[in-house]
């Protein structure tokens, strides 16, 4: 590799990396006595007069971001003696996140810390009207203090131009490219958020979400295939992460998280979730049992089931459960609800028959042992607990738990707040209450967008709660 004709100030340049856009050198800034990285645009790109000028302009624009947290510091933008544009920036001693991924998946806490820092840099750039367009592990540098620096804002923006379509060149990184970007459509902050979700998937599983043998096949998978299950790739990851990635990697930009920070926040909440354990409460021996059997047609996963059960809850209330599919089985056909009356306490045994399998749960809808806020319990954990109570038919017990969850999550704009708001709306409505239900549905929809479940419940609320 021929060393570039850099100004004498940048002494002893040594090549440390190369790519489609140019080469990177480690050099010594003789004036300030510090080690720097110098990125020199390759001659093949510099020969495009329009790109040459745009590169310099965008690089100087990117330099204005240098003061933002976790954005690489740019010290100088100029040209070599033979007319090649270059950028001088801080030197990251620990390489890139891409280098680290060569050893496999990253521990979740370290991955989250890096993602939070990258998200802060990207959200700051978006607030100033700058879209990166090439977020990938190789552009996430690990600085001396082992924190992240996002680099290459200028090059990424300059390269994203319809006029630069040289045969055989690929602008951007297919493994992290949003579907709209691959199609040549306008990019937006949502495109960067998609790319960050791809990076997160790789950090946690050790592989890209749509990894294929060829770039063409990988690009097609980004455009047409649903995201794979991170939990199936690594069973140590909780199943809840799959829902976060489903939104982060949504095909339509408007369906993704509103910010990079919101995506990482949801991912942290999902990783913090603990596996649930069923609670069994035995019925009193002398209890009188009354059986109510209701048959339902098979419903796809994600459907909401609202079943009226006389005498189980307050008159006129509906039992809301199966928010994301009862038991998760698409073939559910029969649900048997058995009400046991033993004094003032009522115990409900729910038996689900699906594809020949029987699942039996026993919970208590009265008493104080199963409800109420636990000391130090997070809003995400409270929402999970309230959701399980709803699934088991205990809307009364779920109500105070979900009230606490919404209070804790209020204003976070996370997907967990959206779920908790919806669950609380269901619990209030199931307990015969109309107060605040519409507002809770509005908040859930504001965060996660249009959902059939929200529309369905809203129609029931309007019908029952109208004056």
C-alpha positions in Angstrom: 0.0 0.0 0.0 1.5 3.3 -1.0 1.5 5.8 1.8 -0.5 9.0 1.1 1.1 12.4 0.7 -0.2 13.7 4.0 1.0 17.1 5.3 4.3 16.8 7.3 2.3 17.5 10.5 0.9 13.9 10.4 4.1 11.9 10.7 4.9 8.2 10.3 1.5 7.1 8.9 0.9 3.3 9.2 -2.0 1.5 7.5 -4.4 0.0 10.0 -7.6 -0.7 7.9 -9.0 -0.4 4.4 -12.4 -0.6 2.8 -14.4 0.3 -0.2 -14.3 4.0 0.5 -10.6 4.4 1.4 -7.8 3.5 3.8 -7.2 4.4 7.4 -3.8 5.2 8.8 -2.4 5.6 12.3 -0.2 8.7 12.5 1.4 11.1 15.0 0.1 14.7 15.1 3.6 16.3 15.5 2.0 19.6 16.4 -0.1 18.4 19.3 1.9 15.3 20.2 -0.9 12.8 20.0 -1.8 9.7 18.0 -4.6 10.2 15.4 -6.4 8.2 12.8 -6.4 9.5 9.2 -9.0 8.3 6.8 -8.0 8.9 3.2 -10.6 8.7 0.4 -9.6 6.2 -2.3 -8.6 7.4 -5.7 -11.5 5.7 -7.4 -13.9 7.9 -5.4 -11.8 11.0 -5.4 -11.9 10.9 -9.2 -15.6 11.8 -9.2 -15.5 15.6 -9.0 -19.0 15.8 -7.6 -18.3 13.2 -4.9 -15.0 14.8 -4.1 -16.6 18.2 -3.4 -19.5 16.5 -1.5 -17.2 14.4 0.6 -15.3 17.5 1.8 -18.6 19.4 2.5 -20.2 16.5 4.4 -17.1 15.7 6.3 -17.0 19.3 7.6 -20.7 19.0 8.5 -19.9 15.8 10.4 -17.1 17.6 12.2 -19.8 19.8 13.8 -21.1 16.8 15.5 -17.8 16.1 17.3 -19.0 17.8 20.5 -21.9 15.3 20.8 -21.5 12.4 23.3 -20.1 9.2 21.7 -19.5 10.8 18.3 -16.0 10.4 17.0 -14.0 13.6 17.4 -12.8 15.1 14.0 -9.7 17.3 14.2 -9.1 18.2 10.6 -10.5 17.9 7.1 -8.2 18.6 4.1 -6.6 17.1 1.0 -3.3 15.3 0.4 -0.6 16.6 -1.8 -1.9 14.4 -4.7 -5.5 15.7 -4.2 -7.1 13.0 -2.1 -9.5 14.2 0.6 -8.8 13.0 4.2 -10.2 13.3 7.6 -8.2 13.4 10.8 -10.0 12.0 13.9 -9.3 10.6 17.3 -7.6 7.2 17.4 -9.5 4.4 19.1 -7.0 2.1 20.7 -9.3 -0.9 21.2 -10.4 -1.2 17.6 -14.1 -1.6 16.6 -17.1 -3.5 17.7 -16.7 -5.5 14.5 -13.3 -6.6 15.7 -14.8 -7.7 19.0 -17.6 -9.6 17.2 -15.0 -11.8 15.5 -14.8 -13.6 18.8 -18.6 -14.2 19.0 -21.5 -12.8 20.9 -21.0 -10.1 23.5 -22.2 -10.4 27.1 -25.6 -8.7 27.3 -24.7 -6.0 29.8 -21.7 -4.9 27.7 -23.7 -5.1 24.6 -26.5 -2.9 26.1 -23.9 -0.4 27.4 -22.4 0.0 23.9 -25.9 0.2 22.3 -27.0 2.9 24.7 -23.9 4.9 23.8 -24.4 4.4 20.1 -28.1 5.3 20.4 -27.2 8.6 22.2 -24.8 9.6 19.4 -27.3 8.7 16.6 -30.3 10.4 18.3 -28.2 13.5 18.8 -27.2 13.5 15.1 -30.9 13.0 14.1 -31.9 15.9 16.2 -29.5 18.0 14.1 -30.8 16.7 10.8 -27.9 14.3 10.1 -28.6 10.7 9.1 -25.7 8.3 9.3 -26.8 5.8 6.6 -24.1 3.2 7.3 -24.5 2.1 11.0 -22.5 -1.1 11.4 -20.1 -2.7 13.9 -17.0 -1.5 11.9 -18.2 2.1 12.4 -18.6 1.8 16.2 -15.1 2.4 17.6 -14.0 1.5 21.1 -12.1 4.4 22.7 -9.4 4.4 25.4 -12.0 4.4 28.1 -13.8 1.5 26.4 -16.8 3.6 25.5 -18.3 3.8 22.0 -17.5 6.4 19.3 -19.7 6.5 16.2 -17.7 7.3 13.1 -18.1 7.9 9.4 -21.1 10.3 9.4 -19.6 12.3 6.6 -18.6 9.5 4.3 -21.9 7.7 4.7 -24.0 10.7 3.8 -21.8 11.7 0.8 -22.0 8.1 -0.6 -25.8 8.0 -0.5 -26.4 9.7 -3.8 -28.2 8.4 -6.8 -25.6 10.0 -9.1 -22.9 7.7 -7.7 -23.9 4.3 -9.1 -20.6 2.9 -10.4 -21.0 -0.6 -11.7 -19.8 -3.2 -9.2 -19.9 -0.9 -6.2 -22.1 -1.3 -3.2 -22.7 1.8 -1.1 -23.6 0.9 2.5 -23.4 -2.5 4.2 -26.0 -5.0 3.1 -26.0 -6.9 6.4 -27.3 -3.8 8.2 -29.2 -1.9 5.5 -32.9 -1.0 6.0 -35.3 -2.3 3.3 -36.1 1.2 2.0 -32.4 2.0 1.7 -31.7 -1.2 -0.3 -34.6 -0.2 -2.6 -33.0 3.2 -3.3 -35.7 5.1 -1.5 -35.0 8.1 0.7 -33.4 7.3 4.0 -34.4 8.7 7.4 -33.5 8.4 11.1 -35.6 5.2 11.0 -33.1 3.7 8.6 -30.4 4.2 11.2 -32.6 2.7 13.9 -33.1 -0.4 11.8 -29.3 -0.7 11.3 -28.8 -0.4 15.1 -31.3 -3.2 15.7 -29.3 -5.4 13.3 -26.1 -4.5 15.3 -27.9 -5.4 18.5 -29.1 -8.7 17.1 -25.5 -9.6 16.2 -24.1 -8.5 19.5 -26.5 -10.7 21.4 -26.5 -13.8 19.1 -23.2 -13.6 17.4 -24.7 -13.4 13.9 -26.5 -10.9 11.7 -30.3 -11.3 11.6 -30.5 -12.2 7.9 -27.0 -13.7 7.4 -26.8 -15.5 4.0 -24.2 -16.9 1.7 -24.4 -14.0 -0.7 -25.0 -10.3 -0.4 -27.9 -10.5 -2.9 -29.7 -13.2 -0.8 -29.1 -11.2 2.4 -30.6 -8.0 0.9 -33.6 -10.0 -0.3 -34.1 -11.4 3.2 -34.0 -7.9 4.7 -36.7 -6.9 2.2 -39.1 -9.8 2.5 -38.5 -12.1 5.5 -39.7 -11.8 9.1 -36.9 -11.4 11.7 -35.6 -14.7 13.1 -36.0 -15.6 16.7 -33.0 -14.4 18.8 -34.2 -16.7 21.6 -34.0 -19.8 19.3 -30.5 -18.8 18.2 -29.5 -18.4 21.9 -32.0 -20.0 24.4 -30.3 -18.0 27.2 -32.0 -14.9 25.8 -35.6 -14.4 27.1 -38.4 -14.8 24.5 -39.4 -11.2 25.1 -36.4 -10.0 23.1 -38.1 -11.3 19.9 -40.9 -8.8 20.2 -38.4 -6.0 20.6 -36.5 -7.1 17.5 -39.8 -7.6 15.5 -40.5 -3.8 16.0 -36.8 -2.7 15.6 -36.6 -4.6 12.3 -40.0 -3.7 11.0 -40.1 -3.4 7.2 -42.0 -0.1 7.3 -40.1 2.8 8.8 -43.1 4.2 10.7 -43.6 1.0 12.6 -40.1 1.1 14.2 -39.2 2.7 17.5 -39.5 6.5 17.7 -35.8 6.8 18.7 -32.7 4.7 19.0 -32.9 5.1 22.8 -36.4 3.8 22.9 -35.3 0.6 21.1 -32.4 0.0 23.4 -34.6 0.8 26.4 -37.1 -1.9 25.4 -34.3 -4.3 24.7 -32.9 -3.7 28.2 -36.3 -4.2 29.8 -36.8 -7.5 27.8 -33.4 -8.8 28.9 -34.2 -8.0 32.5 -37.4 -10.1 32.4 -37.2 -13.2 34.5 -39.0 -16.5 33.6 -42.4 -16.7 35.1 -43.5 -19.5 37.5 -47.1 -20.6 37.9 -48.7 -20.2 41.3 -51.1 -22.9 42.4 -53.7 -22.3 45.2 -55.7 -25.4 46.3 -59.5 -25.1 46.5 -61.2 -25.6 49.8 -62.3 -29.3 50.2 -65.9 -28.4 51.1 -66.3 -26.0 48.2 -69.4 -26.0 46.0 -68.4 -26.2 42.3 -70.3 -24.7 39.4 -69.1 -25.4 35.8 -69.3 -23.0 33.0 -68.1 -24.2 29.6 -67.6 -21.8 26.6 -66.5 -22.9 23.2 -64.4 -20.6 21.0 -63.3 -21.1 17.3 -59.6 -21.3 16.7 -57.9 -17.9 16.7 -54.5 -16.9 15.4 -51.8 -15.9 17.9 -52.2 -12.3 19.0 -56.0 -12.3 19.0 -57.8 -10.8 22.0 -60.4 -13.0 23.7 -63.1 -11.3 25.8 -65.4 -13.8 27.5 -68.3 -12.9 29.7 -68.6 -15.1 32.8 -71.7 -14.6 35.0 -71.0 -14.4 38.7 -67.2 -14.6 38.4 -66.7 -10.8 38.4 -69.0 -7.9 39.0 -72.3 -8.0 37.1 -71.8 -6.9 33.5 -68.0 -7.1 33.6 -66.1 -9.1 31.0 -63.3 -11.5 31.8 -60.3 -10.3 29.6 -57.6 -12.8 29.0 -55.5 -14.4 26.2 -54.1 -11.0 25.2 -51.5 -12.6 23.0 -53.2 -15.9 22.4 -54.4 -18.2 25.2 -51.4 -20.4 26.1 -49.8 -19.5 22.8 -51.5 -22.4 20.9 -53.1 -21.6 17.6 -55.4 -24.6 17.8 -57.2 -23.8 21.0 -60.8 -24.9 20.7 -62.2 -25.4 24.2 -61.9 -23.4 27.4 -63.5 -24.7 30.7 -63.9 -22.2 33.5 -64.7 -23.7 36.9 -65.9 -21.4 39.7 -65.5 -22.6 43.2 -67.3 -20.7 45.9 -65.9 -21.1 49.4 -67.2 -18.3 51.6 -66.1 -15.0 50.1 -63.0 -16.5 48.4 -63.4 -17.7 44.8 -60.9 -20.0 43.2 -60.9 -20.4 39.4 -59.4 -23.4 37.7 -58.8 -22.8 34.0 -58.3 -25.9 31.7 -57.3 -25.4 28.1 -57.5 -28.2 25.6 -55.5 -27.5 22.4 -54.3 -30.1 19.9 -54.8 -32.9 22.4 -52.9 -31.1 25.2 -54.4 -30.0 28.5 -53.0 -27.1 30.5 -54.4 -26.6 34.0 -53.9 -23.4 36.0 -55.2 -22.6 39.5 -55.3 -19.0 40.8 -57.1 -17.1 43.5 -59.3 -14.1 42.5 -59.9 -13.1 46.1 -57.6 -12.5 49.0 -54.4 -10.4 49.1 -51.6 -12.9 48.5 -51.5 -12.6 44.7 -51.8 -8.9 44.2 -50.2 -5.6 45.2 -46.8 -4.1 44.4 -43.7 -5.8 45.6 -40.9 -3.8 47.0 -38.4 -2.7 44.4 -40.3 -4.4 41.5 -39.8 -2.7 38.2 -42.7 -1.5 35.9 -41.7 -4.1 33.4 -41.9 -6.9 36.0 -45.2 -5.6 37.3 -46.6 -5.6 33.8 -45.5 -9.2 33.3 -47.2 -10.2 36.6 -50.4 -8.3 35.8 -50.5 -9.9 32.3 -50.2 -13.4 33.8 -53.0 -12.7 36.2 -55.2 -11.5 33.3 -54.3 -14.7 31.4 -55.4 -16.7 34.3 -58.7 -14.9 34.6 -57.9 -12.9 37.7 -58.7 -9.4 36.4 -59.5 -8.2 39.9 -56.0 -9.2 41.1 -54.4 -7.8 38.0 -55.9 -4.4 38.4 -53.7 -3.0 41.3 -50.6 -4.6 39.8 -51.1 -3.0 36.4 -52.0 0.4 38.0 -48.5 0.3 39.6 -46.9 -0.8 36.4 -48.4 2.1 34.4 -47.4 4.6 37.1 -43.8 3.4 37.0 -43.6 3.4 33.2 -45.5 6.6 32.6 -43.7 8.9 30.2 -41.0 6.4 29.1 -42.5 6.0 25.6 -41.2 2.4 25.7 -43.0 -0.5 24.1 -43.4 -1.8 27.7 -45.4 1.3 28.6 -47.6 0.6 25.6 -48.3 -3.0 26.7 -48.9 -2.0 30.3 -51.3 0.8 29.3 -53.3 -1.7 27.1 -53.3 -4.4 29.8 -54.5 -1.9 32.4 -57.3 -0.8 30.0 -58.3 -4.5 29.7 -58.2 -4.9 33.5 -60.3 -1.9 34.2 -62.9 -2.8 31.6 -63.0 -6.4 32.9 -63.8 -5.0 36.4 -66.8 -3.1 35.1 -65.0 0.3 35.0 -64.9 2.8 32.2 -62.8 5.6 33.8 -59.6 6.2 31.9 -59.9 3.2 29.6 -60.0 5.2 26.4 -57.1 7.4 27.5 -55.0 4.3 28.2 -55.8 2.9 24.8 -54.9 6.2 23.2 -51.6 6.2 25.0 -50.8 2.6 23.9 -51.7 3.4 20.3 -49.6 6.6 20.4 -46.5 4.5 21.2 -47.0 1.3 19.2 -49.2 2.5 16.4 -52.4 0.9 15.1 -53.2 -2.5 16.5 -56.3 -4.7 15.9 -56.5 -5.5 19.6 -56.7 -1.9 20.6 -59.4 -1.1 18.0 -61.4 -4.2 19.1 -61.4 -3.2 22.7 -62.1 0.4 21.9 -65.3 -0.6 20.1 -66.4 -2.7 23.1 -65.7 0.2 25.4 -67.6 2.7 23.3 -70.6 0.3 23.2 -70.7 -0.5 26.9 -69.6 2.8 28.4 -71.7 5.2 26.3 -74.1 7.3 28.3 
